[in-house]
Each structure stands twice: as structure tokens, then as C-alpha cells.
Amino acid sequence: MEHLQAELKGNVLTSDHDSGEAYTTALRRNSDLSTLPAKFIVQPTVYEDIPLVIAYATSHTPPLEIAVKGGGAHSSTWASSDGGIVIDLSKLNKVTLADDQKSISVQGGALWGDVYEVTSKAQVDVVGSPLWFVGVGGFTLGGGYGPLSGEYGLAADNMLSATVVLANGQIVKTSNTEEPDLFWAIRGGGGQFGIVVEFVFKTHPYAGPFASGIIAYPGTEFTNVLNIIREWKTTQTPAERLTVTFSRPAPHSKPSIALLPGALHDTDGARSKTVFAPFRNGNGSVKPVFEKIVTVPDMLTVSHGADASFAHAPRRLAIRGTFFSDFFPELLTAVWEKWVAFTESSEDVRSSGVLWDLTSPEKLVQVSPTEMALRVREPHYWMAVQGRSTTDASVPAAKEFTESTARLVREKNAELSGRDLGWFVNMCQGDENPEDVFGENLPRLRKIKAKYDPKNIWSKGLAIEPLFE
């Protein structure tokens, strides 16, 4: 490792006393359950550092495991390694807006907050995460559903090109015309084909001002609120979205259903005042116990909206989720009852929650299911189960709750809609069947894997086995 360190422009951190707090800090992830003790953490500062690390890892017998860390927001251990090497991209976080402001170049270690710092100043927008601390890389490689997706589709739909470090150390550009198979695979196929060290995204005209806020109801009004949501959905436009959450807010920890409304183009608050009126007055059936919607100037502000709640949330976090076809009352009621019972069972898991995204799928369905690796292109939404634990002893129960609830959603949705939408790669934990994620696109992904990673160097995440012809 000393010889490698001498060749690198970036840093090498180890668990010895020389690295100290820097190593401990670099191990941290959004969830404490995602942390594993890496033998080495390499923080490249130039793309050319990465081939040297790959060569070093593969020179061992057996090869050292390589994990890649972008933002570290995923609740799995995909960005960590027990005894292997973590390539930590955090130093590669430069964001550059093109001179004509029609595209933006983002390095693979950037967070969406880094991107919004640039777009906010320039008064342009890009399809990205609603949360600033989410890494651009993992978010995009899994598809990328964000606040602008109603109008502009997924982050993957807006990717123009990328720069990728391959398993053999080669650094290539990929787009629809350069290495097109690779470009097809990284848009929804996850991090199984190389390390994306740079993305180029299409930008869009300023979409603000943005409405952001919360509308909260007691759990006793669950059925009435669900009816309002279903009615509202019939008039929703691509410029409005809702995040529906099941939570037990302090200090009483009673079950509640909270809506997090968002709207684009909310000039003077006029749009949000009109489109969210049914939730504010309850359509005559129920009124919220708390309601606040404000207009903010940019996505940077929107992305920091949940900072206070995350600051106090238990850090033992497990997440799973999936797609669903519609807000079927039978589906949401089944999950509500399961969640209420689970969070009532122990104070240690009372912070666990469920999130449902209600973004218009109008733009998503305009892309063919075979145009890129992400195959779910019929009308759909996504949801996430967050199992949070305050003690180590309650972690297994929280993990089981997330797994069984996500499975319930998938199975119940298939029963009610007649369509099995499978799993959402960004909400997977790695033990899922790849056929249930990629469906008919899996054979092509396996062939591309054989072309770009025949020795399966990229083995973390939802593993895709190479298929040699």
C-alpha cells in the first residue's frame, strides 16, 4: 500500500493512529447499519487515481473487495467493505454549468446539495433528489425520482453523457453515441458496470418559486384523508406532488398521517393556495391539526426542508421499498394497520415510518421500458419503508418490518392491479432476485456486464452475473 500511496494524488486512510479521526469520519454513512470497517479508504482527487486502486485490489489473491462510496445515503452496506477497499469519491465533487447553461457537469462524489448551490445561483434547474445529502451517483444510476420528475422525467432520462472508470482501469466517455451499451446499462442498472466519475445532465428553465410544507392529520382520520388524496389525484398536474407519510410525532407519539406538499412555479403562493385547498379545508370532512405551506426560492432551500427532523431521528436505519400502481385504499390501509401495530409494539422502533410518493407519472411513461435499464415505464409511483431502531436489540425487528412491508406492498399491488412491478433498485438491500428488478432487461444487462466487468469486480449492490456468449 505504501507504493500505491506514493503514486496517488489523493488520500489513503487506514484504521491506524496516523489516519485517526479522518478514517472514522470517512466510515460514516447515513445509517449506522451501513458502516463496515474497511482495510483502506482511498479518496481520489483525480480520475487517474482510480485505475491504480483497481490494479492494487485485483493484484491480491483473492482480490480485495472494492466498494464505491458516493453520498453514502443508502441504508445497505453497498458503499462499505469489511476488510476491503472503499473508493470514497467525496473529493471528486466539482459541479460545472455549461457556458450556454443548457447542461451541467457533475462529478461522481457530489451531493445534490452541491448541484443546487450552482443551479440556484444561475436560476436554472435539474432533475435531482428532494434531499441535499443524497449522492448524485447512486440516485441517478437507480433512475432518480425527484421534485421535477412530473415535468421532466427521471434523472436518468436527463443524463446526456457520463465518464466511467471500467474494471480494467480504462476511463471512457459514454452516451447514446459513445459506448451506447454502457450508457443504456448505467441508466437504471445500478453501480454494476463501472465507477461513474462524471455525469452531464440536461438543465431546465427555473422551475420556482417552490411550495414546500406539511399538512398533518390524526391517524383517526386516515380513511377520510385517503379519500381526499384519491380525489385530489384526479386533478393533479405534473407541477404538483405529495409525499404521504405515516409517522408518530413527538411528544405524544400518536399515529398520524402527514402530507408534504410540493409545487413548482408557485409565484406569490398562488398555485399552492389553490391546488392544496382540499387538504387545508378537508373538503368539508376533516381539517388538519397542523398546516404550514411556504414558498421558497430554490431547490437548495427545498432540499434542506427536512433537516430538523433527520437531526433527531435514530441512526440505526433500514430502508426497503418498491413501486405501486395506484393509491388503492386496500393497499394503503393494509400497510397502515401493519405499521400502527409494529410501532405500538415497542418504543425502540416507534420512529419507524412509511413514505409514499405521489408524483405525476405523465412524463415517466413517455419512455419505452427497453430504452434504458430501468424497465418500469407504465403509470406508477414508489414508496419506502423506514425501519428505525434506538437499540441494537431492536434492529432485527426493524429489518424484518421493512422487508415484510415492502413485500406486502408488492404482492397486494399485484393482486389489485394485475401487474407485478417488481422491486425498485434504489430501495433494494441486495438479497432480491435481479429478475424481479430488471425483468426482460436482465439478459441484456448480463451481456453488458460480461463485456465491461467480466471478472465481477463490481460485486457490491444488487449483483448482476455476467453472461458470456
Secondary structure, 3 states (H helix, E strand, C coil): CHHHHHHCCCEEECCCCCCCHHHHHHHCCCCHHHCCCCCEEEECCCCCHHHHHHHHHHCCCCCCCEEEECCCCCCCCCCCCCCCEEEEHHHCCCEEECCCCCEEEEECCCEHHHHHHHHHHHCEECCCCCCCCCEHHHHHHCCCCCCCHHHHCCCHHHEEEEEEECCCCCEEEECCCCCHHHHHHHCCCCCCCCEEEEEEEECEECCCCEEEEEEEEEHHHHHHHHHHHHHHHCCCCCCEEEEEEEECCCCCCCCEEEEEEEECCCHHHHHHHHHCHHHHHHHHCCCCCEEEEEEECCHHHHHCCCHHHHHCCCCEEEEEEEEECCCCHHHHHHHHHHHHHHHHHCHHHCCCEEEEEEECCCCHHHCCCCCCCCCCCCCCEEEEEEEEECCHHHHHHHHHHHHHHHHHHHHHHHHHHCCCCCECHHHCCCCCCHHHHHHHHHHHHHHHHHHHCCCCCCCCCCCCCCCCC
